[in-house]
C-alpha cells in the first residue's frame, strides 16, 4: 500500500485572504470613523498650529 503525502501550499497568501483582510480593515474603519476623524483632526490641528512656531532669532 502506498502512502500519499499531502502537498502543502507554500505560495503565500491568495486573493481571497487579501480581500478578507481588506474587508475587515474597512469594517473597523467604518465602525470607529467618528473617533478616527476626531483623532485625525487633532493631529492636523497640532501639526499646523502657528502658535507652536518660535523664532530662532
C-alpha positions as CSV (number, residue, x, y, z in Angstrom):
1,X,0.0,0.0,0.0
2,X,1.3,3.4,-1.0
3,X,1.0,6.4,1.3
4,X,0.3,9.7,-0.4
5,X,1.8,12.8,1.1
6,X,-0.4,15.8,1.5
7,X,1.1,18.6,-0.6
8,X,1.3,21.9,1.3
9,X,0.5,25.2,-0.5
10,X,3.5,27.4,0.2
11,X,2.9,30.0,-2.4
12,X,1.8,32.7,0.0
13,X,-1.4,34.5,0.5
14,X,-4.1,34.2,-2.1
15,X,-6.6,36.7,-3.4
16,X,-9.3,35.6,-1.0
17,X,-7.2,36.1,2.1
18,X,-6.2,39.6,0.9
19,X,-9.9,40.5,0.2
20,X,-10.9,39.3,3.6
21,X,-8.2,41.4,5.3
22,X,-9.2,44.5,3.4
23,X,-12.9,43.9,4.3
24,X,-12.1,43.6,8.0
25,X,-10.0,46.8,7.9
26,X,-12.8,48.7,6.1
27,X,-15.3,47.4,8.6
28,X,-13.1,48.6,11.5
29,X,-12.6,52.0,9.9
30,X,-16.4,52.4,9.4
31,X,-17.0,51.3,13.0
32,X,-14.6,53.7,14.5
33,X,-14.9,56.5,11.9
34,X,-16.0,59.2,14.4
35,X,-13.1,58.5,16.7
36,X,-10.6,58.3,13.9
37,X,-11.9,61.5,12.4
38,X,-11.6,63.3,15.7
39,X,-8.1,61.9,16.2
40,X,-7.0,62.9,12.7
41,X,-8.4,66.4,13.2
42,X,-6.5,66.8,16.5
43,X,-3.2,65.7,14.8
44,X,-3.7,68.1,11.9
45,X,-4.5,71.0,14.2
46,X,-1.4,70.3,16.3
47,X,0.8,69.9,13.2
48,X,-0.4,73.1,11.5
49,X,-0.7,75.3,14.6
50,X,1.2,78.5,14.0
51,X,1.5,79.3,17.7
52,X,3.9,76.4,18.0
53,X,6.4,78.1,15.7
54,X,9.1,80.0,17.6
55,X,11.6,82.4,16.1
56,X,15.2,81.4,16.2
57,X,16.4,85.0,16.1
